[in-house]
C-alpha cells in the first residue's frame, strides 16, 4: 500500500461498523469488505494488524435534527415495530451482521466495541472537550461541539465552515439550541421518557453519533491511527466531525489516512426499500448462489468507483468461482517448487494490489494465467492459491455442484416442465434426480439443487 508505513510493522485500522437495527444489504457489505481487503493485503506485506470496528447500538442519528419530538431513533423505531426490547433488537441484528461477514469470508476484527458499553468513555471525552473550550451547553441542556473552535474543519471533504458546499446536510437549517448551524451534539439531553438513556453531567440522555467513534477509536488504538475507513456517505459530516473531536481531544492529528468506499447501485438504481431492490446475503443463498460470488463481484471493481451490480454479474461470478475451484483441484501437485516465472507472476500481482487495491487488474491477471498453457498446471495452482489469501474466495474448496450431462439434462427438463405448469412431470423428474443423489428444491426464483 503506497504511502502507508506502519510503525513497528503494526498497521492500526479503525472502521465504522453497522448500526444494528436492520439486516446489512449488499451495499453496506461492500464497505465492510474493504476493511477485509486492506487487512489481508497488510498480512501479505508481512505486517501485523490491529483492527477495531465499532457497533452502533445507541441511536444512530444522521444528524441531530432527525430526533423526533419523542426522541425516537432508528433502533427505538424498529423495537416498537417488532414489539421487542431495543437492546434485543440491537443484539439480533448484530448477530446477523457477523453471520453475513462470515458468509463473505470477511476476517473478524480484533475488537467490536459497542457504543452502549462505551458510555463512560464517551462522557470522559465530552468532559475533556468542554474543559478545553471545544464544547458548550446549548439552550436545551445538550452538549454541543463548537465547530468554529477547530480551524481545519473540512480538510477531509472540502466542506469548510466558511463555505459549505451545496447539498450538505444542514441545508440552511439550524437547531435553535446551537450557537452555529454546523455545530453538532456530543450528548443529547433526553429527559425521562426515552429508552436507552444514561445519566451524565448534562442530564439524562444519550451520546451523539459522531462522538462514539472518537471515544472508541482513541480508547482502543490510541492517538495515532494508520487508517480510518468507511463508506463515502460517512466522509461528511461524520468523519469531518469525528476528526475535529479526536484531534481536539488528543492535541494532534490522530488519523494518518482516511479511506472511503464508493456507493453501490443495483441494476441501475440506488438500493432502497422504496425502490424494492434491497438485496441481502440471504437472497443470494435462496437463488442457489455462493455468497462468495458477491465478494468476487465486488473485487472486479475498484473500491473508489461506483459499482452497478446485477444478478447477472453475481451469477457470472458464481460460475467463475466454480470453474476456478475445479481447475485448482486438477492443477495441484503434492510436491512442487516455485519457478522463476511463477515468482515473477506473484511479484507482479502484488504490485497491482499495492496500487490502491487494484483488485480488478489482479482478477484480469488470473484470468490470463488460467488460459496460459505455457504455465504448467502446478504453477498456476501456486499462483491462484497465493492470491486467494487476498481474494478470500475459498478456491481450495471443492465445487459443490459437480454434475454430469445426464443430471444437467434432467434439471433443464424439469425447469421447463415447471415453467409450463406440468407439475406431474416435474415431480417425476424430481424423483429421477433423487435416485441419482440430487436433491432439488423449488424457490421463488427457480429450482436449486445439491448432492446428498
HELIX and SHEET records of a PDB file:
HELIX    1   1 UNK A    7  UNK A    9  5                                   3    
HELIX    2   2 UNK A   26  UNK A   44  1                                  19    
HELIX    3   3 UNK A   64  UNK A   66  5                                   3    
HELIX    4   4 UNK A   74  UNK A   82  1                                   9    
HELIX    5   5 UNK A   86  UNK A  103  1                                  18    
HELIX    6   6 UNK A  115  UNK A  117  5                                   3    
HELIX    7   7 UNK A  119  UNK A  131  1                                  13    
HELIX    8   8 UNK A  147  UNK A  149  5                                   3    
HELIX    9   9 UNK A  209  UNK A  221  1                                  13    
HELIX   10  10 UNK A  232  UNK A  234  5                                   3    
HELIX   11  11 UNK A  235  UNK A  239  3                                   5    
HELIX   12  12 UNK A  240  UNK A  250  1                                  11    
HELIX   13  13 UNK A  281  UNK A  286  1                                   6    
HELIX   14  14 UNK A  291  UNK A  299  1                                   9    
HELIX   15  15 UNK A  311  UNK A  331  1                                  21    
HELIX   16  16 UNK A  340  UNK A  354  1                                  15    
HELIX   17  17 UNK A  359  UNK A  371  1                                  13    
HELIX   18  18 UNK A  377  UNK A  391  1                                  15    
HELIX   19  19 UNK A  405  UNK A  419  1                                  15    
HELIX   20  20 UNK A  423  UNK A  435  1                                  13    
SHEET    1   A 4 UNK A  48  UNK A  53  0                                        
SHEET    2   A 4 UNK A  10  UNK A  15  1                                        
SHEET    3   A 4 UNK A 225  UNK A 231  1                                        
SHEET    4   A 4 UNK A 255  UNK A 261  1                                        
SHEET    1   B 4 UNK A 135  UNK A 137  0                                        
SHEET    2   B 4 UNK A 143  UNK A 145 -1                                        
SHEET    3   B 4 UNK A 184  UNK A 189 -1                                        
SHEET    4   B 4 UNK A 205  UNK A 207 -1                                        
SHEET    1   C 3 UNK A 269  UNK A 270  0                                        
SHEET    2   C 3 UNK A 264  UNK A 266 -1                                        
SHEET    3   C 3 UNK A 307  UNK A 309  1                                        
SHEET    1   D 2 UNK A 438  UNK A 443  0                                        
SHEET    2   D 2 UNK A 446  UNK A 451 -1                                        
END                                                                             
